[in-house]
Amino acid sequence: MNRSYCALYVDAGYLLAATATRVSGSSLRAGVIVDHQRLIEKLIQQVEEASNLPLLRVNWYDSGGRPGGNPDEQQEKIGMLPRVKLRLGRLSYGGEQKGVDLRIGLDLATHSRNRIVDIVYLLSGDDDLTEAVEEAQHLGAQVIVFAVPDKDGKPNGVSKHLWREADDVQLVDAALIDDTVFVRQAPTPPTPDTNAAEAAETGAAQGVPAPSTVAPKRATPVPAGPAALPSPANMPTKRIDRPAPTHLPFDLDKVDPALLVDADEEHAIGAVASAVARTWMRTASPSEREHLLHRKPSIPPELDRALLVDLSTRLGAYEISEPVRFRLRTRFWEAAETAAHE
């Protein structure tokens, strides 16, 4: 008689975004530091105790951090952990995951058909996995959605269709998350005096004269006229062209926000925009902040995706209308400019 096993399928995009939301208030993965090894060990311990079955393995699904869907340094470390198998998709040029959902669905069907596992813990909330869950159930496997709890102790970001079709929805231990996921803080920049002192000490130790004792070099004259050689000083500033905005039958900038969204949406939009902006600004360097504000109104894909995911979760809505998206992005820039000067 074959021995029974359970398996843990981890949608890393969901896990890290949901834990980041719980810890920092925003789904930005860059806003948190994760002890991946300890997190995975504790997840394994929880599912083995809950199922009373040994774990076959953890399938870790994510987009490859390097071109072509290849793993980055952190993902390689995760893949080296015992009983952990990397299952990587790839990122599109727009920053969207490709192939991850398909891998999860194929593994669900294959493992269930071959009776490899009896219980699958699916750590995801993606609506697109609903049909794959149904197929695995038809083949005789139990599929339990393993959800990250929000601050109120409710499943974070689990679609209603996936919830309805799963055999059960269980929560990851909140203490487990709080013990392995931490808010990322920006490093304290060294003062100019500290930099100068360190440079002087290093130079003295290596026999290099201090800057004040070195005679300044004379500038090499640049010939005038059309024959002048190009240099950073006389090269034209690079201009970044952005695509023209989509033309709408009315000017959204001149429309009262109250006509675009209702009161509940406006409250949620303000909270999400502030959380994402503050989370990003907290870990950004001064030059990164300046660069972000300079590229307004174009929001980087990872920030725009976090805004939409967080608002969708807060509103419990799978689709976000265009007027609500417009208002969300407007409020983000307001929050970003405020946070940049705090």
Secondary structure, DSSP 4 states (H G I P E B T S, - for coil): -PPP-EEEEEEHHHHHHHHHHHHHSS--GGGEEE-HHHHHHHHHHHHHHHHTS-EEEEEEEEE-SBGGGB--HHHHHHHTSTTEEEEEEEE-TTS-EESHHHHHHHHHHHHHHTT--SEEEEE---GGGHHHHHHHHHTT-EEEEEE-B-TTSSBSS--HHHHHHSSEEEEPPHHHHHHHEEE--PPPPPPHHHHHHHHHHHHHHTTPPPGGGSPPPPPPPPPPSTTPPP-TTTSPPP----PPPPP-SS-GGGS-HHHHS-HHHHHHHHHHHHHHHHHHHHH--HHHHHHHHHTTT---HHHHHHHHHHHHHHHT-S---HHHHHHHHHHHHHHHHHHHT-
